[in-house]
Amino acid sequence: MAYLLPEPGPQRTLVASNFVYTVGSGLYLTAGVLYFTHDRHLPPTQVGIGLGIAGIFALALGIAVGHLADRRGARGVYAAALVVQALATAGFVLADGFWPFVFAVSVATGAKGAGNAARGPLIRHHGGDRPQAFRAYLRAVTNIGISLGAVLAGWAVQVGSHSAYQVLVIGNALAFAASAAVLLLLPPVAPEPAASGPRRAALRDRPYLALTLLDGVMAIQFKVLTVAIPLWLVAATAAPHWLISGTMLLNTVIVIAFQVRAGRNVDTPAAGALAYRRSGVAFLLSCALISLSAGVPAWAAATLLLAAVVVHTIGELWHAAAGFEVSFALAPKHATGQYLGVFGLGAGLAEAAGPSLLIALCITWGRPGWYVVGALFALAGLAAPLAVGWAQRHQPHAPAGARESRREAVGRHLGR
């Protein structure tokens, strides 16, 4: 329990808020796509398009809200984003057509992206000497919450009734609202003094943008578990439907047990680059295993899918550790929210393009599409070390004051 419970104070408050939030996330991540396709009766293609539109909407908010959190204080901005996300999620029960669905999911996804950007300065401020390690710790706790949500979502999927799905959605919204209430117990964080120079320095930092793009390509891997595998399992395999929750639980248990450990040696940008490369290879192998689960007996399909999830999750551990390291180590303290908002564009691109891409390649095209997706992950992983090297050779074209802040930040996080 000592591992799961930090000392009383801001870190424990952040962990508690994050835990409550992710119980709700586990409900949606496990069964959200099935809710819209099976209960709201939207075609999978429309769901993919709607999620893509929502992802595009969220892209611009991350930078703007991250800058707002830097200048106005991160706690209030993050809490407001959580409240908006709760209200939009509750609106899913009214999404009885394509455009109501697009509106509700766009607001919810936008609020999620805004909250992620606003949370960055809080993690950096309260995360101790190395906030990357605290971020990895938070992710391990996150997956405890997701696993609990996945169990409840598995019940809703197995029952399959309208009422069960409605309970799932309302529970999700209540979790987000409760997370905002817990967050208000956190002491406010004073805004960092603004540095001279371009107001949107992160958008002029080309190496950082390149890393953001590559991380975004690899972030599509999160949609493999939450979009592609559920639809593939139901439509193309003989595996039992309850295995949807089983795959999510297996993933979360591995992350809980090993995320902090996986990040211990990823403590420099160069180590992050190596972790990116390893994760790309793992994702390629996982996609190949998933493709083989079609057209075989139920026991063989289940075995292949579970093996694929194990390999995929190993790649996920490396990918997450790499992202934590490069995003914090290369961001100046005075613009943490702005830089992490920019880095969040990668996840936003995955939100926007990932569902439609995976549905088109893996579900509509079928087995060959899985190999294409796996190759995409592998190529992005191979390109990441080149982008990291560029970032290390060319620190951002920022004003002298901002450059000095960055040198101090990198020295703090990489020093021993």
Secondary structure, 3 states (H helix, E strand, C coil): CCCCCCCCCHHHHHHHHHHHHHHHHHHHHHHHHHHHHHHCCCCHHHHHHHHHHHHHHHHHHHHHHHHHHHHHCHHHHHHHHHHHHHHHHHHHHHCCCHHHHHHHHHHHHHHHHHHHHHHHHHHHHHCCCCHHHHHHHHHHHHHHHHHHHHHHHHHHHHHCCHHHHHHHHHHHHHHHHHHHHHHCCCCCCCCCCCCCCCCCHHHHCHHHHHHHHHHHHHHCHHHHHHHHHHHHHHHHCCCCCCHHHHHHHHHHHHHHHHHHHHHCCCCCHHHHHHHHHHHHHHHHHHHHHHHCCCCCCHHHHHHHHHHHHHHHHHHHHHHHHHHHHHHHHCCCHHHHHHHHHHHHHHHHHHHHHHHHHHHHHHHHHCHHHHHHHHHHHHHHHHHHHHHHHHHHHCCCCCCHHHHHHHHHHHHHHHCC
